[in-house]
Amino acid sequence: MALFSDASVKVKLILVSILSKGIALLVAGIVITSLDLMALREKLVRRMSIQADIAGANCISALQFSDSNSAGTTLAALRADPRIRAAGLYASDRRLFATYVRDPPNGAPLLEDPLSDTGGGHRLGEDRLVLWRTIVLDGKAIGSVVIVSDLSEISATMTRDVVLFVCVLLGSLLIALIISSRLQRSISQPILNLADVARRVTLEKDYSVRASGVSRDEIGSLVTAFNEMLEEIRQQESALRSARDGLEQRVAERTVQLRAANKELEAFSYSVSHDLRAPLRSIEGFSRALMEDCADGLSDAGQDSLRRIIGSTVRMGQLIDGLLNLSRVTRAEVRGRSVDLSSLAGELVAELRSGEDGRQVECVIAKGAVVEGDPALLRAALQNLIGNAWKFTRKRASARIEFGFAEEAGERTYFVRDNGAGFEMSYSDKLFGAFQRLHGQDEFPGIGIGLATVQRIVTRHGGRVWAIGAPGEGATVYFTLGKGGDIGRQEDRAAG
């Protein structure tokens, strides 16, 4: 069945035709042969019954006068029928009275006792027919005659019929094969052509080909529907290709425009930030000079105003520096090389400790965080993250800062965790915006540019950044560095 299921439609149609005809002929031949066999057996029984009746009638006088020689002579007349192998005459007391045997056997005797005392009967064996009839005179059984016949006539007839049937069967199957081979073309050829076209469409993606073999039957309807489907797909593909080409062109144009706008915006931001420095320096300088030279002539309110002006100019300068740093991060070229984030984190913590000798902070740094990226940019990102953690844990008596990494879904994620002030998760979308602050300046000073810088750096390395926190329970900032940014994970895989 497996070979048949893998065959082509042409072979299947031919096999179905031949098998169906062959099975029908075989069943018909078996039925006809069985009926013929039954008829031959009945014919042989009738013929032997007539022979037994004739022999029994001729042996009546021999039984009456106990003349076994005469009875033997009468039975010997059965020699004229070559099918009769033996005959026997039994007296009324079941005594074998006379016999006839054509070819005496070397083994078991051919004659057997009759199977019943009255009437007659027969029994068919594998190679013989045993038939017996009772001899009746004046309504009284005076003996019985038994005839043993071979089945050579039946065997010869059956052999002839089987040979004839096999010849007819083979001839019929040959004719069926020739007819099926010619007729199947109208069915299999369109289907094979349709399969070939479908294969070409699948492999070559050529929707311009068409299947042939259009007719008015179901196969013709299938071919027509398939061709219409191909035409519809071709039109849709053409429209999709045109739309894709147009979209790619528009995307390219928008990309060029966006790059130009970004360059202009970056240049504008840099120029503005740079040009603002000179006026700010003048304001700060003259304010300090006025504070130093004319402090005696100013009231307390005037001095406070000057101090406010100086503080504002200093903060404005910090904002400008932050804007310039953000612009540099955006414009700087990313130069990939091996960077040990664990070593960087250790260096940054050491710098922060040296700036505040009296502060006790527990710092935990995981080893082996080796990545591929720009050393300067990654240092700036880590500096902002650890610096924020250092700043927001300032009010903690037992401050703790941790740098580490973890594997999640085949991707290595780095994090900086602290137990500081934390934040409301409802404001998490503002964390990475430029100049966005969730704490007051008097509580935790800063300009709100650090996390925006981190996001730009991480994005330029093909990664992403997010944060989780809660008020009073600290915060954790997570980041990734893209598929190609993690050397440590690649080395682990190579070692494994």
LOMARRO-78326 format. One record per residue (C-alpha): residue number from 1; residue in one letter; x, y, z. Coordinates in steps of 0.05 Angstrom, whole numbers, plus 32768, in hexadecimal, padded with zeros to 4 digits. Layout:
R     i   aa   east   north     up
R   NUM    A      X       Y      Z
...
% end
This chain:
R     i   aa   east   north     up
R     1    M   8000    8000   8000
R     2    A   803A    802F   800E
R     3    L   8056    8025   7FC8
R     4    F   8012    802E   7FAB
R     5    S   8007    806F   7FD1
R     6    D   8049    808B   7FB7
R     7    A   803B    807A   7F6F
R     8    S   8026    80AE   7F3B
R     9    V   7FDE    80BA   7F27
R    10    K   7FEA    8097   7EE5
R    11    V   8003    8057   7F07
R    12    K   7FCB    805A   7F3A
R    13    L   7F95    805F   7F04
R    14    I   7FB2    8024   7EDD
R    15    L   7FBA    7FFB   7F1C
R    16    V   7F72    800A   7F33
R    17    S   7F57    7FF7   7EEF
R    18    I   7F7F    7FB6   7EEA
R    19    L   7F73    7FA2   7F33
R    20    S   7F28    7FAF   7F2F
R    21    K   7F21    7F87   7EEF
R    22    G   7F50    7F51   7F07
R    23    I   7F2A    7F48   7F49
R    24    A   7EE7    7F47   7F24
R    25    L   7EFF    7F13   7EF3
R    26    L   7F1E    7EEA   7F2B
R    27    V   7EDE    7EEA   7F53
R    28    A   7EB6    7ED8   7F15
R    29    G   7EE7    7EA0   7F04
R    30    I   7EE4    7E83   7F4A
R    31    V   7E98    7E83   7F4A
R    32    I   7E93    7E64   7F05
R    33    T   7EC8    7E30   7F15
R    34    S   7EA6    7E1E   7F56
R    35    L   7E62    7E16   7F33
R    36    D   7E83    7DED   7EFC
R    37    L   7EA4    7DC0   7F30
R    38    M   7E62    7DB4   7F52
R    39    A   7E41    7DA5   7F0F
R    40    L   7E78    7D73   7EFC
R    41    R   7E71    7D4F   7F3E
R    42    E   7E26    7D4A   7F37
R    43    K   7E2E    7D31   7EF0
R    44    L   7E60    7CFC   7F06
R    45    V   7E33    7CE6   7F3F
R    46    R   7DF7    7CDE   7F0F
R    47    R   7E20    7CB7   7EDD
R    48    M   7E3D    7C88   7F11
R    49    S   7DF7    7C80   7F2F
R    50    I   7DDE    7C68   7EEC
R    51    Q   7E19    7C38   7EE5
R    52    A   7E0B    7C1D   7F2B
R    53    D   7DC1    7C13   7F1D
R    54    I   7DD0    7BEE   7EDC
R    55    A   7E04    7BC2   7EFD
R    56    G   7DD6    7BB3   7F38
R    57    A   7D9D    7BA0   7F0A
R    58    N   7DCA    7B71   7EE2
R    59    C   7DE3    7B4F   7F22
R    60    I   7D9E    7B3E   7F3F
R    61    S   7D9D    7AF7   7F21
R    62    A   7DE6    7AEB   7F37
R    63    L   7DD3    7AFE   7F7F
R    64    Q   7D96    7AD1   7F7D
R    65    F   7DBD    7A95   7F65
R    66    S   7DFD    7AA6   7F8B
R    67    D   7E24    7AA9   7F4A
R    68    S   7E61    7AD3   7F5A
R    69    N   7E82    7AC6   7F17
R    70    S   7E47    7AE1   7EF2
R    71    A   7E45    7B1D   7F20
R    72    G   7E90    7B29   7F15
R    73    T   7E85    7B26   7EC9
R    74    T   7E4D    7B58   7ECF
R    75    L   7E78    7B88   7EF8
R    76    A   7EB2    7B80   7EC8
R    77    A   7E86    7BA0   7E93
R    78    L   7E93    7BE1   7EB7
R    79    R   7ED8    7BE0   7E99
R    80    A   7EBB    7C06   7E5E
R    81    D   7EB9    7C45   7E8A
R    82    P   7F02    7C59   7E96
R    83    R   7EEE    7C85   7ED1
R    84    I   7ED7    7C48   7EFA
R    85    R   7F11    7C2D   7F22
R    86    A   7EEC    7BF6   7F48
R    87    A   7EA7    7BD8   7F56
R    88    G   7E8C    7BA8   7F89
R    89    L   7E4E    7B7F   7F94
R    90    Y   7E38    7B72   7FDC
R    91    A   7E05    7B3E   7FF2
R    92    S   7DCC    7B4F   8021
R    93    D   7DF8    7B39   805C
R    94    R   7E2C    7B6D   8048
R    95    R   7E5A    7B37   802E
R    96    L   7E84    7B4B   7FF2
R    97    F   7E67    7B20   7FBC
R    98    A   7E8E    7B35   7F7D
R    99    T   7EC1    7B6B   7F6A
R   100    Y   7EDF    7B90   7F30
R   101    V   7F21    7BB7   7F36
R   102    R   7F41    7BD8   7EFB
R   103    D   7F86    7BE0   7F18
R   104    P   7F90    7BBC   7F5A
R   105    P   7FAE    7BEC   7F8D
R   106    N   7FEC    7BDD   7FB6
R   107    G   7FD2    7C00   7FF4
R   108    A   7F8C    7C08   8010
R   109    P   7F53    7BE5   7FEC
R   110    L   7F28    7C0D   7FBD
R   111    L   7EE6    7BEE   7FD4
R   112    E   7EC6    7C01   8015
R   113    D   7E87    7BEA   8038
R   114    P   7E49    7C10   8024
R   115    L   7E37    7C48   8053
R   116    S   7DEE    7C37   805B
R   117    D   7DC2    7BFA   8058
R   118    T   7D8A    7C17   802D
R   119    G   7D86    7C45   7FF2
R   120    G   7DC7    7C61   7FD9
R   121    G   7DFA    7C98   7FE3
R   122    H   7E3E    7CB1   7FCF
R   123    R   7E7C    7CD0   7FEC
R   124    L   7EAF    7CFC   7FCA
R   125    G   7EF7    7CF7   7FE0
R   126    E   7F36    7D1A   7FC9
R   127    D   7F41    7CEC   7F8E
R   128    R   7F04    7CBE   7F89
R   129    L   7EB9    7CB9   7F8A
R   130    V   7E9B    7C80   7FB1
R   131    L   7E52    7C72   7F9E
R   132    W   7E23    7C3A   7FB5
R   133    R   7DDE    7C23   7FA3
R   134    T   7DB1    7BED   7FC4
R   135    I   7D96    7BB5   7F97
R   136    V   7D4C    7BAA   7FA6
R   137    L   7D21    7B70   7F8E
R   138    D   7CD7    7B6C   7F9E
R   139    G   7CDF    7BA3   7FD1
R   140    K   7D18    7B7E   7FF5
R   141    A   7D61    7B91   7FF5
R   142    I   7D89    7B57   7FDB
R   143    G   7DCD    7B7A   7FD7
R   144    S   7DF1    7BB9   7FC3
R   145    V   7E22    7BD0   7F8E
R   146    V   7E5D    7C00   7F9B
R   147    I   7E82    7C26   7F64
R   148    V   7EC4    7C4C   7F6F
R   149    S   7ED3    7C80   7F3A
R   150    D   7F0F    7CAE   7F34
R   151    L   7F09    7CFA   7F2B
R   152    S   7F36    7CFF   7EEE
R   153    E   7EFE    7D1C   7EC4
R   154    I   7EF1    7D52   7EF7
R   155    S   7F3B    7D60   7F00
R   156    A   7F47    7D65   7EB5
R   157    T   7F0B    7D92   7EAC
R   158    M   7F1F    7DBF   7EE6
R   159    T   7F67    7DC3   7ECD
R   160    R   7F4E    7DD7   7E88
R   161    D   7F1F    7E0B   7EA6
R   162    V   7F56    7E28   7ED3
R   163    V   7F87    7E2E   7E99
R   164    L   7F51    7E4D   7E6E
R   165    F   7F3E    7E7D   7EA6
R   166    V   7F86    7E92   7EB2
R   167    C   7F8F    7E9F   7E67
R   168    V   7F4F    7EC7   7E65
R   169    L   7F64    7EED   7EA4
R   170    L   7FA9    7EFF   7E8A
R   171    G   7F8C    7F12   7E46
R   172    S   7F57    7F3D   7E67
R   173    L   7F8A    7F5F   7E95
R   174    L   7FB7    7F6D   7E58
R   175    I   7F7D    7F8C   7E33
R   176    A   7F69    7FB3   7E71
R   177    L   7FB1    7FCC   7E78
R   178    I   7FB2    7FE4   7E30
R   179    I   7F6E    8006   7E36
R   180    S   7F7F    8024   7E7A
R   181    S   7FC2    803E   7E62
R   182    R   7F9E    8063   7E2A
R   183    L   7F62    807B   7E51
R   184    Q   7F88    8092   7E8F
R   185    R   7FAB    80C8   7E67
R   186    S   7F6C    80F2   7E66
R   187    I   7F6B    80EF   7EB2
R   188    S   7FB3    80EA   7EC9
R   189    Q   7FD4    8119   7E96
R   190    P   7FAF    8158   7EAC
R   191    I   7FBC    8146   7EF6
R   192    L   8006    8138   7EE9
R   193    N   800B    8179   7EC2
R   194    L   7FE8    819D   7EFC
R   195    A   8019    817E   7F2E
R   196    D   8054    8193   7F03
R   197    V   803B    81DB   7EFF
R   198    A   802F    81DC   7F4B
R   199    R   8076    81C2   7F56
R   200    R   8093    81F8   7F29
R   201    V   806B    822E   7F4C
R   202    T   8084    8215   7F90
R   203    L   80CD    8210   7F7C
R   204    E   80D5    8249   7F4B
R   205    K   809E    8278   7F65
R   206    D   808A    8282   7F1D
R   207    Y   803F    8293   7F1C
R   208    S   803D    829F   7ED1
R   209    V   803B    8254   7EC0
R   210    R   7FF7    8234   7EB1
R   211    A   7FDD    81ED   7EB4
R   212    S   7FC2    81CD   7E74
R   213    G   7F8E    8198   7E68
R   214    V   7F4E    81C0   7E6B
R   215    S   7F0F    8195   7E63
R   216    R   7EC7    8197   7E79
R   217    D   7ECD    8164   7EB1
R   218    E   7EE1    816D   7EFA
R   219    I   7F2B    816B   7EE9
R   220    G   7F21    81A3   7EB6
R   221    S   7EFD    81CC   7EEC
R   222    L   7F38    81C0   7F1B
R   223    V   7F6B    81D5   7EE7
R   224    T   7F43    8214   7ED6
R   225    A   7F3C    8226   7F20
R   226    F   7F87    821A   7F2B
R   227    N   7F99    8247   7EF0
R   228    E   7F6B    827E   7F09
R   229    M   7F8A    8279   7F4E
R   230    L   7FD0    827F   7F2F
R   231    E   7FBA    82BD   7F09
R   232    E   7F9E    82DC   7F48
R   233    I   7FDD    82CD   7F6E
R   234    R   8007    82EA   7F35
R   235    Q   7FDF    832A   7F36
R   236    Q   7FE4    832F   7F82
R   237    E   802F    8321   7F80
R   238    S   8038    8357   7F4A
R   239    A   8010    8389   7F74
R   240    L   8036    8375   7FB2
R   241    R   8079    837C   7F8E
R   242    S   8066    83C1   7F75
R   243    A   804F    83D5   7FBB
R   244    R   808F    83BA   7FDA
R   245    D   80BA    83DF   7FA8
R   246    G   8094    841E   7FB5
R   247    L   8098    8414   7FFF
R   248    E   80E3    8407   7FFD
R   249    Q   80EC    8446   7FD4
R   250    R   80C3    846F   8005
R   251    V   80E7    8450   8040
R   252    A   812A    8461   8020
R   253    E   8113    84A8   8013
R   254    R   80F9    84AF   805A
R   255    T   8139    8492   8075
R   256    V   8163    84C4   8050
R   257    Q   8136    84FC   8067
R   258    L   8138    84E2   80AF
R   259    R   8183    84DD   80AF
R   260    A   8189    8523   8093
R   261    A   8158    853D   80C8
R   262    N   817E    8518   80FF
R   263    K   81C0    8535   80E8
R   264    E   81A2    857A   80E5
R   265    L   8183    8571   812A
R   266    E   81C4    8557   8147
R   267    A   81EB    858F   8127
R   268    F   81B8    85C1   8141
R   269    S   81BA    85A3   8187
R   270    Y   8206    85A5   8187
R   271    S   8209    85EC   816C
R   272    V   81D4    8606   819C
R   273    S   81F5    85E3   81D7
R   274    H   8239    85FD   81C3
R   275    D   8221    8644   81B5
R   276    L   81FC    8648   81F7
R   277    R   823B    863D   821E
R   278    A   8258    8682   8211
R   279    P   821C    86AA   8229
R   280    L   8215    867D   8266
R   281    R   825F    8686   8278
R   282    S   8255    86D2   8272
R   283    I   8217    86D0   829F
R   284    E   823A    86A4   82D2
R   285    G   827B    86CD   82D0
R   286    F   825A    8711   82D7
R   287    S   822C    86F7   830E
R   288    R   8267    86DC   8335
R   289    A   828D    871E   832B
R   290    L   8251    8745   8342
R   291    M   824B    8718   837F
R   292    E   8295    8721   8390
R   293    D   829C    876C   8380
R   294    C   825A    8788   8393
R   295    A   8243    875A   83CA
R   296    D   8245    8793   83FE
R   297    G   8217    87BE   83D5
R   298    L   81E3    8788   83CA
R   299    S   81AC    8776   83F9
R   300    D   81A0    872F   8410
R   301    A   816A    8727   83DC
R   302    G   8199    873F   83A5
R   303    Q   81CF    870F   83BB
R   304    D   819D    86D6   83BC
R   305    S   8188    86E8   8376
R   306    L   81D0    86E7   835E
R   307    R   81DB    86A3   837E
R   308    R   819D    8689   835B
R   309    I   81B6    86A5   8318
R   310    I   81F9    8683   8322
R   311    G   81D8    8641   8336
R   312    S   81AA    8643   82F9
R   313    T   81E4    8651   82CA
R   314    V   820B    8617   82E8
R   315    R   81CE    85E9   82DF
R   316    M   81C4    8603   8299
R   317    G   820C    85F2   828A
R   318    Q   8201    85AC   82A4
R   319    L   81C4    85A4   8278
R   320    I   81EB    85BB   823C
R   321    D   8222    858A   824D
R   322    G   81EF    8553   8253
R   323    L   81D0    8566   8210
R   324    L   8215    8566   81F0
R   325    N   8225    8521   820E
R   326    L   81E3    8506   81F4
R   327    S   81F2    8522   81AF
R   328    R   8237    8503   81B0
R   329    V   821A    84BF   81C4
R   330    T   81E9    84C3   818A
R   331    R   821E    84D9   8157
R   332    A   8259    84B0   816F
R   333    E   826F    8475   8144
R   334    V   8267    8431   8167
R   335    R   82A9    840C   8165
R   336    G   82A1    83C4   817A
R   337    R   82D4    83A0   81A4
R   338    S   82D6    8374   81E1
R   339    V   82C1    8399   8220
R   340    D   82C2    837D   8267
R   341    L   8286    839D   8289
R   342    S   8298    837D   82CB
R   343    S   82DB    83A1   82CC
R   344    L   82BB    83E2   82B6
R   345    A   8288    83DD   82EF
R   346    G   82C0    83D1   8321
R   347    E   82E6    840E   8308
R   348    L   82A8    843A   830C
R   349    V   8298    8423   8353
R   350    A   82E0    8431   8368
R   351    E   82DB    8478   834C
R   352    L   829A    8484   8371
R   353    R   82B8    846A   83B2
R   354    S   82F4    8498   83AB
R   355    G   82C5    84D3   83A3
R   356    E   82A0    84C2   83E4
R   357    D   82D1    84A0   8414
R   358    G   82A2    849F   844F
R   359    R   8267    847E   842D
R   360    Q   825B    8434   8437
R   361    V   823C    8411   83FB
R   362    E   823A    83C6   83EE
R   363    C   824B    83BB   83A5
R   364    V   8243    8376   8384
R   365    I   8260    836E   833E
R   366    A   8257    832D   8316
R   367    K   8294    8315   82F1
R   368    G   8297    8300   82A8
R   369    A   826B    8335   8288
R   370    V   8293    833A   8247
R   371    V   826F    835A   820C
R   372    E   827D    8374   81C6
R   373    G   8272    83BF   81C0
R   374    D   828F    8405   81C2
R   375    P   82B9    840C   8202
R   376    A   82AD    8457   820B
R   377    L   8262    8454   8200
R   378    L   8259    8417   822C
R   379    R   8282    8438   8263
R   380    A   8255    8476   825E
R   381    A   8217    844A   8263
R   382    L   8231    8423   829F
R   383    Q   8249    8464   82BF
R   384    N   8203    8482   82BC
R   385    L   81E2    8443   82D7
R   386    I   8212    8438   8312
R   387    G   8214    8483   831F
R   388    N   81C8    8485   8324
R   389    A   81C9    8449   8353
R   390    W   81FE    846B   837D
R   391    K   81D6    84AB   8380
R   392    F   8192    848D   838F
R   393    T   81AD    8462   83C8
R   394    R   81CC    849F   83EB
R   395    K   8196    849F   8421
R   396    R   819D    8455   8430
R   397    A   81C5    8443   846E
R   398    S   81D5    83FE   8450
R   399    A   81DA    840E   8406
R   400    R   81E3    83D6   83D4
R   401    I   81F3    83D8   838A
R   402    E   81F8    839A   835D
R   403    F   820F    8390   8316
R   404    G   8201    834D   82F6
R   405    F   81E3    8326   82BC
R   406    A   81B4    82EC   82AF
R   407    E   819F    82BF   8276
R   408    E   8156    82C6   8260
R   409    A   813A    82A2   8223
R   410    G   817F    829A   8204
R   411    E   818F    82E4   820E
R   412    R   81BF    8301   8241
R   413    T   81A2    833B   8269
R   414    Y   81CD    836A   8292
R   415    F   81B4    8393   82CD
R   416    V   81C6    83C7   8301
R   417    R   819E    83C0   8341
R   418    D   819A    83EC   837F
R   419    N   8171    83F1   83BF
R   420    G   8168    843C   83BA
R   421    A   812D    846A   83B1
R   422    G   810C    8444   8379
R   423    F   80D3    845F   834E
R   424    E   808A    8455   833C
R   425    M   8082    8424   8302
R   426    S   804A    8450   82E7
R   427    Y   8080    8483   82D5
R   428    S   80B0    8451   82B6
R   429    D   80A3    846C   8270
R   430    K   80C4    84AE   8285
R   431    L   8104    848F   829F
R   432    F   812A    848E   825D
R   433    G   8112    84D1   8243
R   434    A   8143    850B   823F
R   435    F   813E    853C   827A
R   436    Q   8108    8511   829B
R   437    R   810D    850D   82E7
R   438    L   80E3    84E6   8319
R   439    H   8104    8506   8357
R   440    G   810E    854E   836C
R   441    Q   814F    8573   8361
R   442    D   8155    8581   83AC
R   443    E   814C    8537   83BB
R   444    F   817A    8518   8387
R   445    P   819F    854B   835B
R   446    G   81A8    853D   8311
R   447    I   8194    8553   82CB
R   448    G   816C    8516   82B5
R   449    I   8198    8503   827A
R   450    G   81BA    84C4   8293
R   451    L   8187    848F   8282
R   452    A   8177    84B0   823F
R   453    T   81C1    84A9   8230
R   454    V   81C0    8460   8246
R   455    Q   8185    8452   8218
R   456    R   81A8    8472   81DC
R   457    I   81E8    8449   81E8
R   458    V   81C3    8407   81F2
R   459    T   8198    8413   81B4
R   460    R   81D5    8422   818A
R   461    H   81F1    83DE   81A0
R   462    G   81B1    83BB   8188
R   463    G   8195    83AF   81CE
R   464    R   815C    83C7   81F9
R   465    V   8157    83E4   823F
R   466    W   811F    83E5   8274
R   467    A   8118    83EF   82BF
R   468    I   80F0    83D2   82F9
R   469    G   80E9    83F3   833D
R   470    A   80BC    8406   8377
R   471    P   80BD    8443   83A5
R   472    G   80EC    8438   83DF
R   473    E   8100    83F3   83C7
R   474    G   8135    8404   8393
R   475    A   8139    83FC   8348
R   476    T   8157    83CD   8315
R   477    V   816B    83E3   82CF
R   478    Y   8171    83AA   829C
R   479    F   8192    83AE   8258
R   480    T   81A8    8381   821F
R   481    L   81DB    838C   81E8
R   482    G   81BE    8368   81AC
R   483    K   81CD    8323   818F
R   484    G   8215    8333   817C
R   485    G   8227    835B   81BA
R   486    D   8232    8323   81EC
R   487    I   8277    8303   81E7
R   488    G   8271    82E1   822A
R   489    R   8234    82B8   8214
R   490    Q   8256    82A6   81D3
R   491    E   8294    828E   81F8
R   492    D   8269    8264   8227
R   493    R   8247    8243   81EC
R   494    A   828A    8235   81CA
R   495    A   82A6    8217   820B
R   496    G   8266    81EC   8213
% end
